[in-house]
């Protein structure tokens, strides 16, 4: 499908540069960046062919986000909710593959959407995608599905929590498990109360640590055994873990860790804009509407089951 408006390549590039700069401000959140990229692609076309740069920027941004995680705090919270985390992540992947195969969805799409639902939304998809050599359209549709559900969760969860009289601690746990992206978890919990915000943020950051073993497992799971292809190790995940260690055990880094994490979050938002600009209706048709249904079913099931489990803690 051709862009709706035909502009010169130089004009297209100028508009893209302006929008990228806009994504570097605090006005643009991750879901909006992805939508902006998609709309610009549809209406103006994409003059930039920077697939490799997108992949590199994703990895750098993920490494930088490691400076926002304290390993000591993560291990304390992780120990308390270890079995709940294991059960919820395992359940998401089991149901994801079960429903995905029933819908005859491509295995890569199933894995990416299950990853985003189980751990931390777009960041987890961004980490796992390059490790399993996911195509750009597979990444784009998976991210779009997760961010769509993020927006609903951000608005819906606090209303449900207040309606049923959920206390702040339990709401923090629930939102951290059932809402995909960290930013949306923080947004929902912050409207509920300070205890909910602290609980939700800590639990969600702990879940982010599961990106490391998941990426490693994913690399081996998607290795093409029939051609004996060489495994492409996700070394950026090692640097992500090193960033966590530095942030935890080198006190002087506290002077700049907030700035590093902020720049990394900005880099992620810019990357999501660029990923959105790679989406087209033709690519969406190739993947199909079933991917969105998979994301919706997974989200509803894990939201209900985690709510029941936490309600009766």
ZIRATA-V351493 format. One record per residue. N is the residue number from 1. RES is the residue in three letters. PHI is phi in whole degrees, 0 to 359 (* if undefined). BURIAL is I if it has 16 or more other ideal C-beta (glycine too) atoms within 10 Angstrom, else O. Layout:
((N/RES/PHI/BURIAL) (N/RES/PHI/BURIAL))
This chain:
((1/UNK/*/O) (2/UNK/280/O) (3/UNK/299/I) (4/UNK/289/O) (5/UNK/239/O) (6/UNK/263/O) (7/UNK/236/O) (8/UNK/292/O) (9/UNK/300/O) (10/UNK/296/O) (11/UNK/292/O) (12/UNK/301/I) (13/UNK/296/O) (14/UNK/298/O) (15/UNK/298/O) (16/UNK/298/I) (17/UNK/297/O) (18/UNK/299/O) (19/UNK/291/I) (20/UNK/297/I) (21/UNK/298/O) (22/UNK/298/O) (23/UNK/293/I) (24/UNK/277/O) (25/UNK/270/O) (26/UNK/276/O) (27/UNK/281/O) (28/UNK/254/I) (29/UNK/268/I) (30/UNK/305/I) (31/UNK/299/I) (32/UNK/294/I) (33/UNK/298/I) (34/UNK/297/I) (35/UNK/295/I) (36/UNK/302/I) (37/UNK/300/I) (38/UNK/296/I) (39/UNK/296/O) (40/UNK/295/I) (41/UNK/298/I) (42/UNK/291/I) (43/UNK/274/O) (44/UNK/244/I) (45/UNK/90/I) (46/UNK/248/I) (47/UNK/275/I) (48/UNK/257/I) (49/UNK/247/O) (50/UNK/231/O) (51/UNK/304/O) (52/UNK/293/O) (53/UNK/294/O) (54/UNK/300/I) (55/UNK/298/I) (56/UNK/294/O) (57/UNK/296/I) (58/UNK/302/I) (59/UNK/295/I) (60/UNK/297/I) (61/UNK/296/I) (62/UNK/296/I) (63/UNK/301/I) (64/UNK/297/I) (65/UNK/294/I) (66/UNK/299/I) (67/UNK/284/I) (68/UNK/259/I) (69/UNK/245/I) (70/UNK/262/I) (71/UNK/296/I) (72/UNK/299/O) (73/UNK/298/O) (74/UNK/297/I) (75/UNK/289/O) (76/UNK/296/O) (77/UNK/294/I) (78/UNK/298/I) (79/UNK/293/O) (80/UNK/294/O) (81/UNK/249/I) (82/UNK/300/O) (83/UNK/291/O) (84/UNK/297/I) (85/UNK/293/I) (86/UNK/301/O) (87/UNK/297/O) (88/UNK/293/I) (89/UNK/294/I) (90/UNK/297/O) (91/UNK/296/I) (92/UNK/299/I) (93/UNK/292/I) (94/UNK/298/O) (95/UNK/292/I) (96/UNK/300/I) (97/UNK/289/O) (98/UNK/295/O) (99/UNK/292/I) (100/UNK/300/I) (101/UNK/290/O) (102/UNK/297/O) (103/UNK/276/I) (104/UNK/60/O) (105/UNK/268/I) (106/UNK/302/I) (107/UNK/300/O) (108/UNK/296/I) (109/UNK/297/I) (110/UNK/303/I) (111/UNK/294/I) (112/UNK/293/I) (113/UNK/293/I) (114/UNK/296/I) (115/UNK/299/I) (116/UNK/297/I) (117/UNK/287/I) (118/UNK/283/I) (119/UNK/244/I) (120/UNK/211/I) (121/UNK/61/I) (122/UNK/300/I) (123/UNK/296/I) (124/UNK/292/I) (125/UNK/298/I) (126/UNK/297/I) (127/UNK/282/I) (128/UNK/283/I) (129/UNK/309/I) (130/UNK/298/I) (131/UNK/292/I) (132/UNK/251/I) (133/UNK/57/O) (134/UNK/294/I) (135/UNK/286/I) (136/UNK/298/I) (137/UNK/290/I) (138/UNK/293/I) (139/UNK/297/I) (140/UNK/298/I) (141/UNK/294/I) (142/UNK/296/I) (143/UNK/295/I) (144/UNK/298/I) (145/UNK/298/I) (146/UNK/295/I) (147/UNK/291/I) (148/UNK/299/I) (149/UNK/289/I) (150/UNK/303/I) (151/UNK/298/I) (152/UNK/296/O) (153/UNK/298/I) (154/UNK/301/I) (155/UNK/273/O) (156/UNK/275/O) (157/UNK/299/I) (158/UNK/302/I) (159/UNK/296/O) (160/UNK/295/O) (161/UNK/301/I) (162/UNK/292/O) (163/UNK/297/O) (164/UNK/264/O) (165/UNK/73/O) (166/UNK/287/I) (167/UNK/285/O) (168/UNK/295/I) (169/UNK/297/I) (170/UNK/293/I) (171/UNK/294/I) (172/UNK/300/I) (173/UNK/297/I) (174/UNK/298/I) (175/UNK/294/I) (176/UNK/293/I) (177/UNK/276/I) (178/UNK/263/I) (179/UNK/263/I) (180/UNK/292/I) (181/UNK/271/I) (182/UNK/301/I) (183/UNK/297/I) (184/UNK/288/I) (185/UNK/298/I) (186/UNK/298/I) (187/UNK/298/I) (188/UNK/292/I) (189/UNK/291/I) (190/UNK/294/O) (191/UNK/279/I) (192/UNK/265/I) (193/UNK/153/I) (194/UNK/293/O) (195/UNK/293/O) (196/UNK/298/I) (197/UNK/295/I) (198/UNK/297/O) (199/UNK/296/I) (200/UNK/297/I) (201/UNK/296/I) (202/UNK/295/I) (203/UNK/297/I) (204/UNK/292/I) (205/UNK/294/I) (206/UNK/296/I) (207/UNK/298/I) (208/UNK/298/I) (209/UNK/296/I) (210/UNK/289/I) (211/UNK/301/I) (212/UNK/299/I) (213/UNK/294/O) (214/UNK/295/I) (215/UNK/297/I) (216/UNK/298/O) (217/UNK/297/O) (218/UNK/297/I) (219/UNK/302/I) (220/UNK/287/O) (221/UNK/294/O) (222/UNK/257/I) (223/UNK/293/O) (224/UNK/281/O) (225/UNK/290/O) (226/UNK/291/O) (227/UNK/253/O) (228/UNK/53/O) (229/UNK/292/O) (230/UNK/287/O) (231/UNK/288/O) (232/UNK/265/O) (233/UNK/289/O) (234/UNK/280/I) (235/UNK/299/O) (236/UNK/296/I) (237/UNK/291/I) (238/UNK/299/O) (239/UNK/292/I) (240/UNK/300/I) (241/UNK/292/I) (242/UNK/298/O) (243/UNK/298/I) (244/UNK/296/I) (245/UNK/298/O) (246/UNK/299/I) (247/UNK/298/I) (248/UNK/274/I) (249/UNK/247/O) (250/UNK/245/O) (251/UNK/303/O) (252/UNK/296/O) (253/UNK/292/O) (254/UNK/298/O) (255/UNK/289/O) (256/UNK/230/O) (257/UNK/298/I) (258/UNK/297/O) (259/UNK/293/O) (260/UNK/297/I) (261/UNK/296/I) (262/UNK/295/O) (263/UNK/297/I) (264/UNK/294/I) (265/UNK/295/I) (266/UNK/296/I) (267/UNK/299/I) (268/UNK/295/I) (269/UNK/295/I) (270/UNK/298/I) (271/UNK/298/I) (272/UNK/295/I) (273/UNK/298/I) (274/UNK/294/I) (275/UNK/296/I) (276/UNK/300/I) (277/UNK/289/I) (278/UNK/270/I) (279/UNK/279/I) (280/UNK/218/I) (281/UNK/298/O) (282/UNK/296/O) (283/UNK/292/I) (284/UNK/297/I) (285/UNK/296/O) (286/UNK/297/O) (287/UNK/281/I) (288/UNK/96/O) (289/UNK/285/O) (290/UNK/296/I) (291/UNK/297/I) (292/UNK/296/I) (293/UNK/298/O) (294/UNK/301/I) (295/UNK/300/I) (296/UNK/294/O) (297/UNK/298/I) (298/UNK/300/I) (299/UNK/296/I) (300/UNK/297/O) (301/UNK/297/I) (302/UNK/291/I) (303/UNK/295/I) (304/UNK/292/O) (305/UNK/294/I) (306/UNK/293/I) (307/UNK/298/I) (308/UNK/297/O) (309/UNK/297/O) (310/UNK/286/I) (311/UNK/303/O) (312/UNK/251/O) (313/UNK/294/O))
